Amino acid sequence: MPNLETTDPVEKKYPIPSLFALGLQHVLVMYAGAVAVPLIVGSALHLPKDQIAMLVSADLFCCGIVTIIQALGFGRHVGIRLPIMMGISFTAVPSIIATGTNPDLGMPGVIGAVIGSGVFTVLAAPFFGRWVRFFPPVVTGTVMLVIGLSLMRVGVNWAAGGQPMIRGAEGMIPNPAYGAPFALAVAAIVLLSILLLTRVLKGFLSNLAVLMGIGIGFAIAIAFGKVDFHGVADAGWVRIIHPLAFGWPVFEFWSILSLCAVMTVMMIESTGQFLAVGDMAGRKITQAELTRGLRTDGVGNIIGGLLNTFTYTTYAQNVGLLQITGVLSRYVVAAGGVILILLGSLPKVAFISASIPSYVVGGAAIVMFGMVSATGVKILAKVDFVANRRNLYIVAVSVGLAMVPVVADNIFAQLPAAVGKFLHSGVLVGTFAAALLNILFNGVPAKEREDSDLQNHTPAANLA
C-alpha cells in the first residue's frame, strides 16, 4: 500500500480516481495552448490537414512523455522531480515559422533546428546558473515584448482568414478570402468570449476561458457549415507516432542559432517557474536540481524533434493552478502526462482539432500573443528607467531592430544569404541587440554566488 499520509506535499500519493481527476484538470488548463501551436505552425506552413492532425497528435504525445520525465525523473541527471507540467511553447513560434517557410528548409529544417537547440540546451544546462546574470529584466522583458509583437502579425492574419497573398497558377495573387466579414466576425466573437469568460468565471474555470472561447467560435463555424470534417471518419481510433515522419532533419546553422537564442530565454523562464514551485513546496532549489530541470527542456526538444514536433518548456498556467488548488503532488502531474499520451494516441481527436478554421484560432491568438508582449511589459516594470535612462535605449533600439524584418519582409533580400538569414529573425536580432546593448550601457554583470543568484533572479513567467 502506498503511503498517502506524507508531510511532503510533492511526494503525496493519491488514490487512482483522484489522480485521474486532478491530472485531467492540469490537462484542461494547458490543452488550448498545446493544441494551438501545431495548428498555427501547420497552417502558416500550408501543411495538409492530415499532417496538421499528425502534429497535434505528436505534440500531445510528447507533452505527456516530457511531463512524466520532468515530474518523476529519468536516471540521476534528468528531471527536477517537482509538479511541473511541460508543454509546447509559443515563444519559439516566430523562429519555427521563419525556418519552415524557407523553401530550402521546410519541416525538415524545423525538425533539425529543434533537435539542434535541444542538444545546445542539454549541454548548456550545467552552466546556465552563471549565464543568468547576462539576462537581467531589461533584457528578458525586451525579448518577451519582441516575441509577442513578432507573433501578432501571424495572429491577425489568422483572424482575417489566412495569408493576404496565396500562390496561384501565375505566382502569388491576393487571397480573395482574406478579411472576409464572416471570418472577422467569428474572430471578434472568440476574442470577446474569452474576455467575458475571464471576467465572469472564477478560479479553475477562468483558466479554461481560451479553450471555451475557441469552442464557441468552432460551434458557430459548424452551425454555418464552414467546417470541413474530411478525414475524421477515416481516421483510426489509435495512432502510433512514427519518428521523423517529415524525413531526415536538415541541420542549418542560422535556424539552429535562432532557436538556441529562444531556448536561452525559455531557460530563464523555466528557472523562474522552478523557483516559484520550490517556494510553494517549501524547498530550496539547488544548482543540481535546476540543472536537471533545464536539461529536461533540452531532452524534450530532442524527443519532440524526433517525433515530429517542436520545443518544450514549463507551462506557467499550470504553475498557477498549483497555487489555486494547493495540490503539489508530482504524481498528479505525472498522471496528467499519462492522459496526454493517451490523447496523442487518438487520431480522431487530432483531426477534429485540425478542422478548426484559422479565424477561430486567430481570435484566441490575438489574446495569447498579446499576453506574451504584456508579460514583457510586466517584466520591464521592474526596470529602473528613471535613475538609469540608458535602459530606455536598450529597449527602444532592440525593439526597433527586431521589428525591421517584421514590417519589411524583403529588406535584407540583397544581402549575402548567411547575413540575410540571421537578420530575417526578429527574435534573434532583438535578443542579441538587448544582451549586447545591456553590456554596452550597464557593463558586464558581476559574478555572484550561485545560490544567491538563483534565489534572487526573477525571470519571466512563460505564457505557452
C-alpha positions as CSV (number, residue, x, y, z in Angstrom):
1,M,0.0,0.0,0.0
2,P,1.4,3.4,-0.9
3,N,1.8,5.9,1.9
4,L,-0.8,8.5,1.3
5,E,-0.1,10.4,4.5
6,T,3.2,12.1,3.8
7,T,4.2,15.5,5.2
8,D,5.9,16.4,1.9
9,P,3.3,17.8,-0.5
10,V,5.4,17.0,-3.5
11,E,5.6,13.3,-2.6
12,K,2.0,12.9,-1.6
13,K,0.2,10.0,-3.4
14,Y,-3.5,9.9,-4.1
15,P,-5.9,7.1,-5.0
16,I,-6.1,6.4,-8.7
17,P,-9.6,8.1,-9.2
18,S,-8.3,11.2,-7.5
19,L,-5.1,11.1,-9.5
20,F,-7.1,10.9,-12.7
21,A,-9.4,13.8,-11.8
22,L,-6.6,16.1,-10.6
23,G,-4.4,15.2,-13.6
24,L,-7.2,15.8,-16.0
25,Q,-7.6,19.3,-14.5
26,H,-3.9,20.1,-15.4
27,V,-4.5,18.8,-19.0
28,L,-7.6,21.0,-19.4
29,V,-5.6,24.1,-18.3
30,M,-2.8,23.6,-20.8
31,Y,-4.7,21.9,-23.7
32,A,-5.6,25.0,-25.6
33,G,-2.1,26.3,-25.6
34,A,-0.7,22.9,-26.5
35,V,-3.0,22.4,-29.5
36,A,-2.9,26.0,-30.7
37,V,0.9,25.9,-31.6
38,P,0.7,23.0,-34.1
39,L,-2.4,24.5,-35.6
40,I,-0.7,27.9,-36.1
41,V,2.5,26.4,-37.4
42,G,0.8,23.9,-39.6
43,S,-1.4,26.5,-41.3
44,A,1.4,29.0,-41.6
45,L,3.4,26.4,-43.4
46,H,0.4,25.4,-45.5
47,L,0.5,21.8,-44.4
48,P,-2.4,19.5,-45.4
49,K,-4.9,18.6,-42.7
50,D,-3.6,15.0,-42.2
51,Q,-0.1,16.4,-41.4
52,I,-1.6,19.1,-39.1
53,A,-3.5,16.3,-37.3
54,M,-0.3,14.4,-37.0
55,L,1.4,17.4,-35.5
56,V,-1.4,17.7,-32.9
57,S,-1.1,14.0,-32.0
58,A,2.7,14.2,-31.8
59,D,2.5,17.3,-29.7
60,L,0.1,15.9,-27.1
61,F,2.1,12.6,-27.0
62,C,5.4,14.4,-26.4
63,C,3.9,16.7,-23.9
64,G,2.9,13.6,-21.9
65,I,6.3,12.0,-22.2
66,V,8.3,15.1,-21.2
67,T,6.0,15.9,-18.4
68,I,6.5,12.4,-16.9
69,I,10.2,12.8,-17.3
70,Q,10.2,16.2,-15.5
71,A,7.9,15.1,-12.7
72,L,9.3,11.6,-12.0
73,G,12.8,11.9,-13.3
74,F,14.8,9.7,-15.6
75,G,18.0,8.4,-14.2
76,R,20.1,10.7,-12.0
77,H,20.6,13.6,-14.4
78,V,17.2,14.4,-16.0
79,G,14.0,15.6,-14.4
80,I,13.6,18.1,-11.5
81,R,11.1,15.8,-9.8
82,L,8.6,18.6,-9.0
83,P,5.0,19.1,-10.1
84,I,6.0,20.7,-13.4
85,M,3.7,20.4,-16.5
86,M,5.7,20.6,-19.7
87,G,4.2,21.8,-23.0
88,I,5.0,23.3,-26.3
89,S,5.9,27.0,-26.2
90,F,4.6,30.0,-28.2
91,T,8.0,31.6,-27.7
92,A,9.6,29.6,-30.4
93,V,6.8,30.1,-33.0
94,P,8.3,33.0,-34.9
95,S,11.6,31.2,-35.4
96,I,9.9,28.0,-36.4
97,I,7.7,29.7,-38.9
98,A,10.6,31.6,-40.4
99,T,12.5,28.3,-40.8
100,G,9.5,26.3,-42.1
101,T,8.5,28.9,-44.7
102,N,12.0,28.8,-46.2
103,P,11.6,26.7,-49.3
104,D,15.1,25.2,-48.9
105,L,14.4,24.0,-45.4
106,G,10.7,23.4,-44.7
107,M,9.7,21.0,-41.9
108,P,13.0,19.0,-42.1
109,G,14.8,22.3,-41.3
110,V,12.4,22.9,-38.4
111,I,13.0,19.5,-37.0
112,G,16.8,19.9,-37.4
113,A,16.7,23.3,-35.6
114,V,14.5,21.8,-32.8
115,I,16.9,18.9,-32.2
116,G,20.0,21.1,-32.5
117,S,18.6,23.6,-29.9
118,G,17.8,20.6,-27.7
119,V,21.4,19.4,-27.8
120,F,22.5,23.0,-27.0
121,T,20.1,23.2,-24.0
122,V,21.3,19.8,-22.6
123,L,25.0,21.0,-22.9
124,A,24.3,24.5,-21.5
125,A,22.1,23.4,-18.6
126,P,25.0,22.9,-16.1
127,F,26.4,26.3,-16.8
128,F,23.2,28.3,-17.0
129,G,23.2,29.5,-13.5
130,R,26.3,31.5,-14.4
131,W,24.7,32.9,-17.6
132,V,21.6,34.2,-15.9
133,R,23.4,37.4,-15.0
134,F,23.6,38.4,-18.6
135,F,19.8,38.4,-18.9
136,P,18.5,40.8,-16.3
137,P,14.9,42.0,-16.5
138,V,15.7,44.8,-19.1
139,V,16.9,42.0,-21.5
140,T,14.3,39.3,-20.8
141,G,11.4,41.8,-20.7
142,T,12.6,43.3,-24.1
143,V,12.9,39.8,-25.6
144,M,9.4,38.8,-24.4
145,L,8.0,42.0,-25.8
146,V,9.7,41.4,-29.2
147,I,8.4,37.8,-29.3
148,G,4.8,38.9,-28.7
149,L,5.0,41.7,-31.3
150,S,6.6,39.4,-33.8
151,L,3.8,36.9,-33.4
152,M,1.0,39.4,-33.6
153,R,1.1,39.5,-37.4
154,V,0.5,35.8,-37.5
155,G,-2.5,36.1,-35.2
156,V,-4.0,39.0,-37.2
157,N,-3.7,37.1,-40.5
158,W,-5.3,34.1,-38.9
159,A,-8.2,36.2,-37.7
160,A,-8.6,37.6,-41.3
161,G,-8.9,34.0,-42.6
162,G,-5.3,33.2,-43.8
163,Q,-2.5,34.9,-45.6
164,P,-3.1,38.1,-47.6
165,M,-1.3,36.5,-50.6
166,I,-1.6,33.0,-51.9
167,R,0.1,31.0,-54.6
168,G,-1.9,30.9,-57.9
169,A,-1.2,29.5,-61.3
170,E,0.8,32.6,-62.3
171,G,2.5,33.2,-59.0
172,M,1.4,35.0,-55.9
173,I,-2.1,36.6,-56.0
174,P,-4.3,38.3,-53.5
175,N,-6.3,35.9,-51.3
176,P,-10.0,36.5,-52.1
177,A,-10.9,35.1,-48.7
178,Y,-8.6,37.4,-46.7
179,G,-10.6,39.8,-44.5
180,A,-14.0,38.0,-45.2
181,P,-16.7,39.6,-42.9
182,F,-17.7,36.2,-41.5
183,A,-14.1,35.3,-40.5
184,L,-13.6,38.7,-38.9
185,A,-16.9,38.4,-37.0
186,V,-16.2,34.9,-35.7
187,A,-12.6,36.0,-34.6
188,A,-14.2,39.0,-32.8
189,I,-16.7,36.8,-31.1
190,V,-13.9,34.4,-29.9
191,L,-11.9,37.4,-28.6
192,L,-14.9,38.9,-26.8
193,S,-15.9,35.5,-25.4
194,I,-12.5,34.9,-23.9
195,L,-12.5,38.4,-22.3
196,L,-16.1,38.0,-20.9
197,L,-15.4,34.5,-19.6
198,T,-12.2,35.6,-18.0
199,R,-14.2,38.4,-16.3
200,V,-17.1,36.3,-15.1
201,L,-15.5,32.9,-14.3
202,K,-13.6,32.4,-11.1
203,G,-10.8,30.0,-10.0
204,F,-10.1,27.0,-12.1
205,L,-12.8,27.7,-14.7
206,S,-11.2,31.0,-15.6
207,N,-8.2,29.0,-16.8
208,L,-10.4,27.4,-19.4
209,A,-11.5,30.7,-20.9
210,V,-9.3,30.4,-24.1
211,L,-10.5,26.8,-24.6
212,M,-14.1,27.8,-24.2
213,G,-13.7,30.8,-26.5
214,I,-12.3,28.5,-29.2
215,G,-15.2,26.1,-28.6
216,I,-17.7,28.9,-29.1
217,G,-16.1,30.0,-32.3
218,F,-15.9,26.4,-33.6
219,A,-19.5,25.8,-32.8
220,I,-20.5,29.0,-34.8
221,A,-18.4,27.9,-37.7
222,I,-20.0,24.4,-37.7
223,A,-23.5,25.9,-37.5
224,F,-22.9,28.0,-40.6
225,G,-21.4,25.0,-42.5
226,K,-17.9,26.4,-42.6
227,V,-16.1,23.4,-41.1
228,D,-14.6,20.6,-43.2
229,F,-14.5,17.4,-41.2
230,H,-12.9,15.5,-44.1
231,G,-10.6,12.8,-42.7
232,V,-12.2,12.4,-39.3
233,A,-14.4,9.4,-40.2
234,D,-11.5,7.7,-42.0
235,A,-9.0,8.3,-39.1
236,G,-8.3,5.3,-37.0
237,W,-9.1,5.1,-33.3
238,V,-5.4,4.6,-32.3
239,R,-2.3,6.0,-33.9
240,I,1.4,5.1,-33.5
241,I,3.6,8.1,-33.6
242,H,6.3,7.4,-36.2
243,P,9.7,9.1,-35.8
244,L,10.9,11.6,-38.5
245,A,7.7,11.5,-40.5
246,F,8.9,14.5,-42.5
247,G,12.1,12.8,-43.5
248,W,15.7,13.2,-42.3
249,P,16.3,16.5,-40.4
250,V,18.1,19.4,-42.1
251,F,20.6,21.0,-39.7
252,E,21.0,24.6,-40.9
253,F,23.3,26.8,-38.8
254,W,21.2,30.0,-38.6
255,S,17.9,28.2,-37.9
256,I,19.6,26.3,-35.1
257,L,21.1,29.5,-33.7
258,S,17.8,31.3,-33.8
259,L,16.1,28.6,-31.7
260,C,19.2,28.4,-29.4
261,A,18.6,32.1,-28.7
262,V,14.9,31.4,-28.0
263,M,15.8,28.4,-25.7
264,T,18.1,30.7,-23.7
265,V,15.1,32.9,-23.0
266,M,13.0,29.9,-22.2
267,M,15.6,28.6,-19.8
268,I,15.4,31.9,-17.9
269,E,11.6,31.5,-17.8
270,S,11.9,27.9,-16.6
271,T,14.3,29.0,-13.9
272,G,11.6,31.3,-12.5
273,Q,8.9,28.6,-12.6
274,F,11.2,26.1,-10.8
275,L,11.9,28.6,-8.1
276,A,8.2,29.5,-7.7
277,V,7.2,25.9,-7.4
278,G,10.0,25.2,-5.0
279,D,8.9,28.1,-2.9
280,M,5.3,26.8,-2.8
281,A,6.6,23.4,-1.6
282,G,8.9,24.9,0.9
283,R,12.0,23.7,-0.9
284,K,15.2,25.5,-1.8
285,I,16.1,24.7,-5.4
286,T,19.7,23.7,-5.6
287,Q,22.0,24.2,-8.6
288,A,21.9,20.4,-9.3
289,E,18.1,20.4,-9.3
290,L,18.0,23.4,-11.6
291,T,20.4,21.7,-14.0
292,R,18.2,18.6,-14.1
293,G,15.1,20.6,-14.8
294,L,16.7,22.7,-17.5
295,R,18.3,19.6,-19.1
296,T,14.8,18.2,-19.4
297,D,13.9,21.2,-21.6
298,G,16.6,20.1,-24.0
299,V,15.7,16.4,-23.8
300,G,12.1,17.5,-24.6
301,N,13.3,19.3,-27.7
302,I,15.3,16.2,-28.9
303,I,12.3,13.9,-28.2
304,G,10.0,16.4,-29.9
305,G,12.2,16.7,-32.9
306,L,12.5,13.0,-33.4
307,L,8.7,12.6,-33.0
308,N,7.8,15.5,-35.5
309,T,7.0,18.3,-33.1
310,F,8.6,21.4,-31.5
311,T,10.2,23.0,-28.4
312,Y,9.1,22.2,-24.8
313,T,9.2,24.2,-21.6
314,T,7.3,24.7,-18.3
315,Y,3.7,25.9,-18.5
316,A,3.1,28.9,-16.3
317,Q,-0.7,28.4,-16.3
318,N,-0.2,25.0,-14.6
319,V,2.1,26.6,-12.0
320,G,-0.8,29.0,-11.3
321,L,-3.1,26.0,-10.9
322,L,-0.8,24.6,-8.2
323,Q,-1.3,27.9,-6.3
324,I,-5.1,27.8,-6.8
325,T,-5.6,24.1,-5.7
326,G,-2.7,23.7,-3.3
327,V,-2.2,20.2,-4.7
328,L,1.6,20.0,-5.2
329,S,2.0,16.2,-5.8
330,R,4.3,15.4,-8.7
331,Y,2.4,12.2,-9.2
332,V,-0.7,14.2,-10.0
333,V,1.2,16.0,-12.8
334,A,2.6,12.6,-14.0
335,A,-1.0,11.4,-14.2
336,G,-1.7,14.4,-16.4
337,G,1.2,13.3,-18.6
338,V,-0.3,9.8,-19.0
339,I,-3.6,11.4,-20.1
340,L,-1.8,13.5,-22.7
341,I,-0.1,10.4,-24.1
342,L,-3.5,8.7,-24.4
343,L,-5.0,11.8,-26.1
344,G,-2.0,11.9,-28.5
345,S,-2.7,8.3,-29.5
346,L,-6.3,9.1,-30.6
347,P,-6.1,10.4,-34.2
348,K,-9.8,11.3,-34.3
349,V,-9.2,13.9,-31.6
350,A,-6.3,15.3,-33.6
351,F,-8.4,15.5,-36.8
352,I,-11.2,17.4,-35.1
353,S,-8.7,19.8,-33.7
354,A,-7.1,20.2,-37.1
355,S,-10.6,21.0,-38.6
356,I,-10.9,24.3,-36.5
357,P,-10.8,27.2,-39.0
358,S,-7.9,29.6,-38.8
359,Y,-10.1,32.6,-37.9
360,V,-11.3,30.8,-34.8
361,V,-7.8,30.2,-33.6
362,G,-6.9,33.7,-34.7
363,G,-9.3,35.3,-32.3
364,A,-7.7,33.4,-29.4
365,A,-4.2,34.0,-30.8
366,I,-4.6,37.8,-30.5
367,V,-5.2,37.3,-26.8
368,M,-2.4,34.8,-26.3
369,F,0.2,36.6,-28.3
370,G,-0.7,39.9,-26.8
371,M,-0.2,38.3,-23.4
372,V,3.3,37.4,-24.4
373,S,4.0,41.1,-25.0
374,A,2.2,42.1,-21.9
375,T,4.4,39.7,-19.9
376,G,7.4,41.6,-21.4
377,V,5.9,44.9,-20.2
378,K,5.3,43.4,-16.8
379,I,9.0,42.4,-16.5
380,L,10.1,45.8,-17.8
381,A,8.1,47.4,-15.0
382,K,10.8,46.2,-12.6
383,V,13.5,48.1,-14.5
384,D,14.7,51.5,-13.3
385,F,14.2,53.8,-16.2
386,V,14.5,57.0,-14.0
387,A,17.9,56.7,-12.4
388,N,19.3,54.8,-15.4
389,R,17.9,56.4,-18.6
390,R,20.2,54.2,-20.7
391,N,17.8,51.4,-20.1
392,L,15.4,53.2,-22.4
393,Y,17.9,53.0,-25.3
394,I,18.3,49.2,-24.7
395,V,14.5,48.7,-25.1
396,A,14.0,51.2,-27.8
397,V,16.8,50.1,-30.1
398,S,16.3,46.4,-29.5
399,V,12.6,46.5,-30.3
400,G,13.2,48.8,-33.3
401,L,15.8,46.5,-34.8
402,A,13.6,43.4,-34.1
403,M,10.6,44.9,-35.9
404,V,12.6,45.6,-39.1
405,P,12.1,42.1,-40.7
406,V,8.5,42.0,-39.3
407,V,7.4,45.1,-41.1
408,A,9.6,44.8,-44.2
409,D,9.9,41.2,-45.3
410,N,12.4,41.7,-48.2
411,I,14.6,44.5,-46.8
412,F,17.6,42.1,-46.5
413,A,17.0,40.2,-49.7
414,Q,20.1,41.7,-51.4
415,L,22.5,40.9,-48.6
416,P,24.6,37.7,-48.6
417,A,22.5,34.7,-47.8
418,A,24.1,34.0,-44.4
419,V,23.7,37.6,-43.2
420,G,20.1,37.8,-44.5
421,K,19.1,34.6,-42.6
422,F,20.4,36.0,-39.4
423,L,18.7,39.4,-39.8
424,H,15.5,37.8,-41.0
425,S,14.7,36.6,-37.5
426,G,13.3,39.5,-35.4
427,V,13.6,37.5,-32.3
428,L,17.2,36.6,-32.9
429,V,18.1,40.2,-33.7
430,G,16.2,41.5,-30.7
431,T,17.8,39.1,-28.3
432,F,21.3,39.8,-29.4
433,A,20.7,43.5,-29.5
434,A,19.3,43.6,-26.0
435,A,22.0,41.5,-24.5
436,L,24.9,43.4,-26.2
437,L,23.3,46.9,-25.5
438,N,22.9,45.9,-21.8
439,I,26.7,45.1,-21.7
440,L,27.5,48.4,-23.5
441,F,25.4,50.6,-21.3
442,N,25.4,48.8,-18.0
443,G,28.7,46.8,-18.2
444,V,29.4,43.1,-17.7
445,P,27.3,42.0,-14.7
446,A,29.4,41.0,-11.7
447,K,29.6,37.3,-10.8
448,E,27.6,36.4,-7.8
449,R,27.4,33.3,-5.6
450,E,25.3,30.7,-7.5
451,D,22.8,30.1,-4.7
452,S,22.3,33.8,-4.2
453,D,22.0,34.4,-8.0
454,L,19.4,31.7,-8.3
455,Q,17.2,32.7,-5.4
456,N,17.3,36.4,-6.3
457,H,16.7,36.1,-10.0
458,T,13.1,36.8,-11.1
459,P,12.7,35.7,-14.7
460,A,9.6,35.9,-16.9
461,A,6.6,33.7,-16.4
462,N,6.2,31.7,-19.6
463,L,2.9,32.1,-21.5
464,A,2.8,29.0,-23.7
